[in-house]
Amino acid sequence: MRALVAGEVGEPAEVLRLETRPVPTPEAGRALIRVKATPIHASDLHVLRGRYGFSPQFPAVGGNMECVGRVEALGPDTEGLKIGDRVVNAAVPAVPGPQVAGTWQEYLVADVRRLLPVPGHLSDSDACQLAVNPLTALLLVTRELDVQPGEWLLQTAAGSTVGRLVIQLARHLGIPTINVVRRRDAVEEIRALGGDEVVCTADEDLLQRVAEIAGAAGVHKAVDCVAGPVGAQVSQALAPGGEVVVYGALSTHRQTDPAALTIPLQARSVIYETKAVRGFWLNRWFGTVSPEDALDALSEVRTLVADGVLTIPPGRPFPLERFTEAISLAETPARGAKPLFVFEDGLDGDDG
C-alpha cells in the first residue's frame, strides 16, 4: 500500500515521502480500514513541525485526525462491525493515550471503539470531516459551556471552520451569537450565515460593542480561537463570573517560540470579577471520556450533518502523489475548499 511518511520533524513538504508499506493485520478489537478520503488539517502540519501538543514516533505516517473508509477485515473475536461497513475513523490521538495510526495511507488499523458507521447518502467529503471541527463545535457549545437558549455566546474567529459551525449549531439551538472577525468584508458573510451580531476588530472596539449588544446583563459565555490580545479582550468583555474556553491560538499561527504563545489577561478583571479562562483540546477530551461517550457525541454530530443542520463545505480532492500541492493549498490564507487526500476512484456522493 502507499503511505505518506515523515522521516523526521520538519517542514511537511520537505520531510514527507511517498512510500510503499505492507498492509497491516488487525488484532482483537481492531479493524482494517481501506481509507477513502482524509483531510489535511493545520494541526496535522503542526504535528509534523513539532509544534503541537503531542509528537508521534518518527518515521510517522501523516494525518492524525480523521478519515472515512470501509472495513476490509476484522481482528479475532471483534464484534460490532462487519466487513464492508462504511465508517468514520476518529483518529485523534487521546492524551494521555496510545499512538494512533496516521490516516494518510491506503490502509490502517483502528480501534473499533473509534469507528462510527455513516449512511450512504453522506458524501465522503462530509464524512471524512465529521470527527474534528463539527465535533469541536458541538462540544464547545453543549458540553464545555452548556449554553442555554436565549443566552448570548461570544466567539472569536467567527469566519473559521469551527466558528461557522458554531453559528449554525447556535442558531439551531436558539442561542444568539456575537461574532468577532478581523476583516470588514467578512461582516455581511457572517450575518448571512446566521450570526446575530458581528464585531469587526479592524474598526470597532470589542469591549464597547459587546457592552452595547449584551447590555447590563453582559455575556457570561465565550469561546476563543485567537488568543493573544484579542483573547484577553474577550476575557475583559465577559460579565462577572463569566467563562471563556480557549481552543486555539490563531494570532500566533506562525510562532515557533512557545514562550510567545500568550494571552495577556488583566489580573483585576479576572480576580475581582471572578472570571474563568480555561482551555479545550480535542485530544485531551478523547483522553478523558469513555469510548462510549465519545461515540455518542460523534453520533450526535453525524445526525446534525446528515440532517443538514451543520453544513461542511466540500473538500478539494488530491491523490497522495500531489501531496506538495495539497499541503501548499492547506497553508494558503482564504484558500476556499479544504484539501483532501482521496484513494480509489475519488469521492462518493461528491463531484469534488
N, C-alpha and C positions, 0 to 999 in steps of 0.2 A: 504494500500500500504506500501511497505518497503521504508525506508529512512535512510540515513547515517547522523546522527546528532551529532554535537559537543555541549556539555553542557556548556562549558566554554573555555576560551583561554588556549592554552597549546599545547604540542606536539600532532600532529594529531593521532598517533597510540594509545595515552593514553586517549584522550578526546572524540574520536568518538565512537558512539554506533549505532548498527543497531536497528531501532525502527519500530513499526507499527503505521501508522498515517492514518486518514481519507483522502479519495481522495477529493481534493478541488473542488470548484464550480466556474466557470469563471463568472466575471461580464461583463458589457458592455465594448466593445473594447478589450476584452481579450479572450484567447483561452486556453482550457485544452489540454495539450500535454502529450501523452504517450511516455516517453523517451525510446529511443532505445540504444543509446550509448553516453557517455560523458567522456572526457579525464580528467586525473589528471595532472594539471599544477603545476609548482613550486610555482606560485603565489597563487594558491588555498591553498597550505600548509602554505604559509607565512601569509595569511589571518587568518587561524586558530591559528597561533602562535602570532598574534597581531603585526606582523612586516611588514604590508603592508600599502598602502596609505588610506585604509578605513577599518572600522571594522563593521561587522554585529551585530545585536542584538542577543545575545545568550539566550537560545539554538538556534542554527542555522544549517540548512541543508548545508552540504559542497558542494563545486563546485560553483564557481562564475564566470564562463567564457562562456561555450558554450555546446551545445548538439544537437543531431538530434533525431527526433521523428515524431509521426503522430498526427494530430489534432483529438482529441477524442470528443470534444464538443466546442461550441462557446457561448459566452455570448450574452445577448439580443441585438438585432439590430447591431450585429457585422458583418461587410462586408469585402470582400477582400480575404477570405479563405473559404474553405469548409471542412466538416468533411471527414477525410481520407487523406487529403493532407500531404505529407511528407515534413517536414520543418526543417531548421536550426534555432535554437534559439540563438541569440546573447545575452547571459545572463550577459554580462559585466555590472556591476552597473555603471550608469552615476554619475560623480562627478562634480558639485552638482546634486543630483537626489534622487529618492526614493529607498527604499530597493527593491531588486530583488530576486525572489525565487531561491534557490540553485538547482543545476542540479543533485546532487547525490541522486535522488529519482525516483520512478517509474512514478509518475505523477507530473506535475507542471502547474501552471497558468502563462501565459506570455502575455505581451502586443503584439497585432498583428503587431504593427509597428516595432517589433524586430524579426519578423518571416519571413524567406526567403524560398520560395519553392525551392526544389532541384530535379534535374532529377533522374529518376530511375537508370540510369547507373552509377551514382556516388555512390561509396560504403559508408556504414555507417562510416567506419573508416575515409575516406576523409571528408565526410560531417560534422562530429562532430568536426572537427579541422579547419574549414574554418574561423571562426569568430575572431580568436585571432592572431595566428602567420602569416598566409598569409595576413590578413588584415593589420597587423602592417607593414609588408614588403612593401606592396603597398603604404600605407600612407606615410611612411618614404621617399621613393624614388620619388613618383609622387606628393604628396601634401605638405609635410613638407619642402622638399628641391627642388622640381621641377627640378630634374637633367635632363639635356638635352642629346640627343645622342651625343656621342663623348667626353663628359665631364667626367673627372675622378671622381669616387666615392671611397672614402677611408672608410673601415669599420673594426671594431674590432670584435672579437668573430665570425670569419667567419665560423667556424665549428658548431655554434649553429643552432638551427632550423630556427630562423629568418635569420641568416647570410646566410644559404644555399638558402633560398627562395629569399633573396636579390640578390644573384649571378644569380639565374635562371631568375628573373624578369629583372635585368640589361642586361643580355645577350639578352633577347627578345627585349628590347628597344634600343639596340645598345649603351649601357653605359659601358665603360671599368671600371673594379674594381681593387682596390688594397686591398688585404685581409690580415688582421693581425691574426696570430694564435700563440699559445704559445708552440706547440709541433712540432718538426721537422717531425715526421711521419704523420702529418696532411697536409703537403705541397702538396704532389702529389695528395691526395684525393681532395683538394680544386681546384687544377688545372684541374683534370678530370671532376669536376662538372661544369667547365666553368669560374673559376676565372682567370682573365688575369694575374695578378701579385700576389705573395704571399710573405709576410714578416713574418719570424719566430722570435719572440722576445727572444727565448731561446739562439740564437747565432747570431742575427743580430741587428744592431742599427736602430730603427724605423725611426728616423728623417733622417738619412743618406740615407736609402734605398728609402724612399718616394721622397727625393730630386733627387736621381738618376733616378727614374722611371718617375716622372712627369716633370722633367726638370725645366727650368726657369719659366714657367707659373705656376707651382705648382698645388696644389689641393685646390679647393675652397669649396668643399662639403664633409662632412663626417658624419657617424653615429657611435655611440659608445655605447656598451653594457657592458663595463668593469668598467669604472670609475677609481678611484684611480690614481696611477702614469701613467698607460697606457693611460687613458683618457686625462690626462694632456699632454702627448707626442703627442697625436692626435691633440690637440689644437695648440701645437707648430709647428707641421708639416704642418699646413694649410698655404696657401698663404695669404698675406694681404687682409683683407676684407672677409676671408673665414668663414665658419659656420659649427659647429658640433652640431648635435642633439643627446642628450644623452637619451637612452631609457631603460637602465638597469645598474646594478652595480654588475656584476658577481665577481669582485675582492673582494667584501665584502659579499659574499653569506651567510656566516655563522655568520656575525657580528650582535650582538644584541644591541650594543650601537649606537644610531642614530648619535651621535657626531663624530663617526669614519667613517661615510659614506661620504667621501670627494673626491674631485678632486683638487689636489694641483696645480692650474694654476699659470703660470708665469705672473705677472702683466704687465711687459714691453711688452711681446708678445701680450697680449690682448689689452692693451691701444694703443701702438704706431703702431700696425698693424691692429687695429680696427676689431678684430676678435669677433665672436659671439659664445657663448656657451649657449644652451638652452635645455630644457627638452621636452620629449614627453611621455605621459602616455595615454594609450588607454581609460581608464576610464574617464579621463578629456575630451578627444576628443569626446566621446559619450555625455558628458555633455554640449558640446558647439555647436555641429552641429545639424541640424534639423533631425527628424526621416527619412525624405525623402532622405536627403544627405547620411545618414548612410546606408540606404538600397541600394542606388545607388552604394556606394563603395563596399558593400557586394556582390551586383550583379556582379560587375566587377571581384571580386575575384572568385566568383562561375564560371564565364566564363573561367578565366585563369586556374583554376584547372580542369574543365571539358574538356578543350581543350588540357590539358597536358603540358601547359606552366609552371605551377607550380606543382611540384610533392611533395606530402605529404607521408612520409614513413608510411606503415601500422602499426597500433597500435596493442598492445597485449591485448586481452580481459580478463577481470576478472569479476566474479559475485560480488555483494556487500558483500557477506559473506566472501570473501577473501580480505577484504579491507586492513588488515595489510600487507599482502604480496604485494599488489598492491602499497601501499604507500612506502614500502621499495624499490621496484623496481624504483619508481619515484625519489627516493633520491640517487640512485646508479650512480656514475660517469660513463660516456660512457656506459649507460645501453642498448643502441640499441633502440628497439621499445618503444614508449610511452605507458604506461598502460592506458587502457580504461575500465570504468565500463560499462557493457552491460546488457541488460534486454531481456526478452522474449527468443528467440531462437538463440542468437548470433548475428553476424554481417552480414547484407545483402551485397552481392556482394564482399565478402572478406573471404578468407579462414582463416584469423586471426592467 
